[in-house]
Amino acid sequence: MPQKDPCQKQACEIQKCLQANNYMESKCQAVMQELRKCCAQYPKGRSLICSGFEKEEEENLTLESASK
């Protein structure tokens, strides 16, 4: 049986928040930050849910080094 994603609870909270606020991301920044905190606690690749943030970080680093 596969292990439960360690940040699944935070991802579910984001979905609930978005649904409750007509999908306005600006109203869910606090719960999105909680997911980022959770993702920061685990090694890269440990959480499938966090893979989007990991990809976003890599793209930001690439853009930063290209602008120097």
MDTraj code that builds the backbone (N, CA, C; nanometers):
import mdtraj as md
import numpy as np

residues = "MET PRO GLN LYS ASP PRO CYS GLN LYS GLN ALA CYS GLU ILE GLN LYS CYS LEU GLN ALA ASN ASN TYR MET GLU SER LYS CYS GLN ALA VAL MET GLN GLU LEU ARG LYS CYS CYS ALA GLN TYR PRO LYS GLY ARG SER LEU ILE CYS SER GLY PHE GLU LYS GLU GLU GLU GLU ASN LEU THR LEU GLU SER ALA SER LYS".split()
xyz = np.array([
    [0.0834, -0.1186, 0.0000],
    [0.0000, 0.0000, 0.0000],
    [0.0883, 0.1257, 0.0000],
    [0.0649, 0.2196, -0.0929],
    [0.1491, 0.3392, -0.0974],
    [0.1281, 0.4274, 0.0257],
    [0.2344, 0.4979, 0.0621],
    [0.2254, 0.5867, 0.1779],
    [0.1381, 0.7074, 0.1447],
    [0.0676, 0.7562, 0.2448],
    [-0.0133, 0.8759, 0.2281],
    [0.0794, 0.9961, 0.2089],
    [0.0411, 1.0857, 0.1200],
    [0.1209, 1.2059, 0.0969],
    [0.1222, 1.2890, 0.2248],
    [0.2394, 1.3322, 0.2726],
    [0.2463, 1.4036, 0.4007],
    [0.1776, 1.5402, 0.3991],
    [0.1543, 1.5968, 0.2816],
    [0.0931, 1.7301, 0.2741],
    [-0.0485, 1.7260, 0.2175],
    [-0.1089, 1.6077, 0.2179],
    [-0.2432, 1.5936, 0.1629],
    [-0.3462, 1.6774, 0.2395],
    [-0.3328, 1.6825, 0.3706],
    [-0.4284, 1.7587, 0.4521],
    [-0.4297, 1.9054, 0.4091],
    [-0.3117, 1.9640, 0.3890],
    [-0.3034, 2.1044, 0.3490],
    [-0.3607, 2.1248, 0.2087],
    [-0.3367, 2.0303, 0.1194],
    [-0.3909, 2.0404, -0.0163],
    [-0.5437, 2.0360, -0.0132],
    [-0.5994, 1.9527, 0.0719],
    [-0.7456, 1.9452, 0.0854],
    [-0.8012, 2.0761, 0.1418],
    [-0.7283, 2.1359, 0.2350],
    [-0.7719, 2.2636, 0.2918],
    [-0.7741, 2.3724, 0.1845],
    [-0.6781, 2.3703, 0.0933],
    [-0.6772, 2.4670, -0.0168],
    [-0.8010, 2.4477, -0.1036],
    [-0.8322, 2.3244, -0.1358],
    [-0.9506, 2.2977, -0.2183],
    [-1.0778, 2.3476, -0.1499],
    [-1.0897, 2.3213, -0.0203],
    [-1.2079, 2.3675, 0.0537],
    [-1.2166, 2.5202, 0.0507],
    [-1.1023, 2.5848, 0.0727],
    [-1.0985, 2.7310, 0.0749],
    [-1.1365, 2.7875, -0.0623],
    [-1.0805, 2.7324, -0.1663],
    [-1.1110, 2.7812, -0.3007],
    [-1.2591, 2.7644, -0.3330],
    [-1.3148, 2.6498, -0.2993],
    [-1.4566, 2.6265, -0.3252],
    [-1.5435, 2.7254, -0.2472],
    [-1.5079, 2.7516, -0.1239],
    [-1.5854, 2.8411, -0.0388],
    [-1.5746, 2.9878, -0.0827],
    [-1.4691, 3.0199, -0.1572],
    [-1.4438, 3.1587, -0.1974],
    [-1.4488, 3.1785, -0.3485],
    [-1.5306, 3.0980, -0.4156],
    [-1.5483, 3.1105, -0.5613],
    [-1.4154, 3.1099, -0.6371],
    [-1.3219, 3.0284, -0.5907],
    [-1.1928, 3.0067, -0.6560],
    [-1.1087, 3.1342, -0.6682],
    [-1.1224, 3.2227, -0.5717],
    [-1.0394, 3.3425, -0.5671],
    [-0.9153, 3.3097, -0.4840],
    [-0.8036, 3.2885, -0.5521],
    [-0.6793, 3.2501, -0.4835],
    [-0.6376, 3.3510, -0.3784],
    [-0.6649, 3.4779, -0.4025],
    [-0.6234, 3.5818, -0.3077],
    [-0.6851, 3.5615, -0.1697],
    [-0.8003, 3.4962, -0.1617],
    [-0.8665, 3.4713, -0.0331],
    [-0.8095, 3.3494, 0.0384],
    [-0.7212, 3.2745, -0.0274],
    [-0.6699, 3.1492, 0.0301],
    [-0.5182, 3.1509, 0.0497],
    [-0.4604, 3.2677, 0.0563],
    [-0.3150, 3.2767, 0.0697],
    [-0.2632, 3.2107, 0.1967],
    [-0.3373, 3.2220, 0.3052],
    [-0.2914, 3.1639, 0.4328],
    [-0.2820, 3.0117, 0.4228],
    [-0.3837, 2.9468, 0.3649],
    [-0.3785, 2.8010, 0.3548],
    [-0.2753, 2.7571, 0.2507],
    [-0.2534, 2.8388, 0.1486],
    [-0.1493, 2.8067, 0.0498],
    [-0.0111, 2.8148, 0.1153],
    [0.0056, 2.9117, 0.2048],
    [0.1327, 2.9244, 0.2764],
    [0.1559, 2.8029, 0.3662],
    [0.0501, 2.7517, 0.4260],
    [0.0629, 2.6319, 0.5096],
    [0.1113, 2.5126, 0.4267],
    [0.0629, 2.5010, 0.3043],
    [0.1089, 2.3931, 0.2169],
    [0.2565, 2.4124, 0.1830],
    [0.2963, 2.5343, 0.1553],
    [0.4389, 2.5611, 0.1252],
    [0.5269, 2.5234, 0.2453],
    [0.4797, 2.5557, 0.3662],
    [0.5552, 2.5200, 0.4874],
    [0.5679, 2.3683, 0.4984],
    [0.4586, 2.2985, 0.4720],
    [0.4614, 2.1519, 0.4782],
    [0.5619, 2.0978, 0.3765],
    [0.5552, 2.1497, 0.2554],
    [0.6454, 2.1023, 0.1491],
    [0.7920, 2.1253, 0.1848],
    [0.8202, 2.2353, 0.2525],
    [0.9577, 2.2676, 0.2903],
    [1.0150, 2.1683, 0.3906],
    [0.9284, 2.0960, 0.4614],
    [0.9730, 2.0015, 0.5638],
    [1.0208, 1.8684, 0.5069],
    [0.9888, 1.8411, 0.3814],
    [1.0169, 1.7087, 0.3250],
    [1.1151, 1.7183, 0.2085],
    [1.1955, 1.6141, 0.1902],
    [1.2901, 1.6147, 0.0791],
    [1.2180, 1.6164, -0.0553],
    [1.2842, 1.6734, -0.1524],
    [1.2291, 1.6815, -0.2871],
    [1.1878, 1.5422, -0.3355],
    [1.0702, 1.5343, -0.3948],
    [1.0229, 1.4073, -0.4460],
    [0.9440, 1.3247, -0.3460],
    [0.9412, 1.3644, -0.2200],
    [0.8698, 1.2875, -0.1164],
    [0.7191, 1.3048, -0.1285],
    [0.6770, 1.4234, -0.1721],
    [0.5344, 1.4537, -0.1801],
    [0.4960, 1.4865, -0.3239],
    [0.4040, 1.4091, -0.3790],
    [0.3549, 1.4367, -0.5137],
    [0.2830, 1.5710, -0.5161],
    [0.2128, 1.6017, -0.4110],
    [0.1408, 1.7287, -0.4014],
    [0.2374, 1.8461, -0.4115],
    [0.3552, 1.8329, -0.3560],
    [0.4523, 1.9420, -0.3540],
    [0.5290, 1.9559, -0.4857],
    [0.5137, 1.8627, -0.5752],
    [0.5925, 1.8662, -0.6988],
    [0.5679, 1.9935, -0.7792],
    [0.4486, 2.0498, -0.7724],
    [0.4207, 2.1758, -0.8432],
    [0.5021, 2.2902, -0.7870],
    [0.5147, 2.2973, -0.6549],
    [0.5964, 2.4012, -0.5926],
    [0.7438, 2.3803, -0.6242],
    [0.7883, 2.2545, -0.6268],
    [0.9276, 2.2248, -0.6584],
    [0.9594, 2.2706, -0.8008],
    [0.8694, 2.2440, -0.8941],
    [0.8893, 2.2857, -1.0325],
    [0.8916, 2.4381, -1.0417],
    [0.8021, 2.5046, -0.9703],
    [0.7960, 2.6507, -0.9688],
    [0.9279, 2.7087, -0.9176],
    [0.9833, 2.6493, -0.8104],
    [1.1116, 2.6947, -0.7550],
    [1.2238, 2.6814, -0.8563],
    [1.2297, 2.5667, -0.9244],
    [1.3333, 2.5447, -1.0247],
    [1.3245, 2.6478, -1.1360],
    [1.2035, 2.6775, -1.1814],
    [1.1853, 2.7769, -1.2873],
    [1.2289, 2.9148, -1.2406],
    [1.1968, 2.9504, -1.1165],
    [1.2378, 3.0803, -1.0621],
    [1.3894, 3.0906, -1.0524],
    [1.4555, 2.9838, -1.0101],
    [1.6017, 2.9848, -1.0015],
    [1.6641, 3.0001, -1.1394],
    [1.6081, 2.9334, -1.2388],
    [1.6580, 2.9432, -1.3744],
    [1.6431, 3.0854, -1.4270],
    [1.5300, 3.1468, -1.3995],
    [1.5064, 3.2849, -1.4437],
    [1.6020, 3.3815, -1.3732],
    [1.6248, 3.3620, -1.2445],
    [1.7154, 3.4495, -1.1687],
    [1.8580, 3.4417, -1.2220],
    [1.9069, 3.3214, -1.2480],
    [2.0444, 3.3072, -1.2962],
    [2.0588, 3.3583, -1.4402],
    [1.9538, 3.3523, -1.5186],
    [1.9586, 3.4009, -1.6564],
    [1.9604, 3.5535, -1.6604],
    [1.9021, 3.6191, -1.5584],
    [1.8957, 3.7653, -1.5584],
    [2.0234, 3.8291, -1.5026],
    [2.1139, 3.7504, -1.4514],
    [2.2396, 3.8060, -1.3942],
    [2.3441, 3.8249, -1.5001],
])
top = md.Topology()
chain = top.add_chain()
for i, resn in enumerate(residues, 1):
    res = top.add_residue(resn, chain, resSeq=i)
    for name in ("N", "CA", "C"):
        top.add_atom(name, md.element.get_by_symbol(name[0]), res)
traj = md.Trajectory(xyz[None], top)
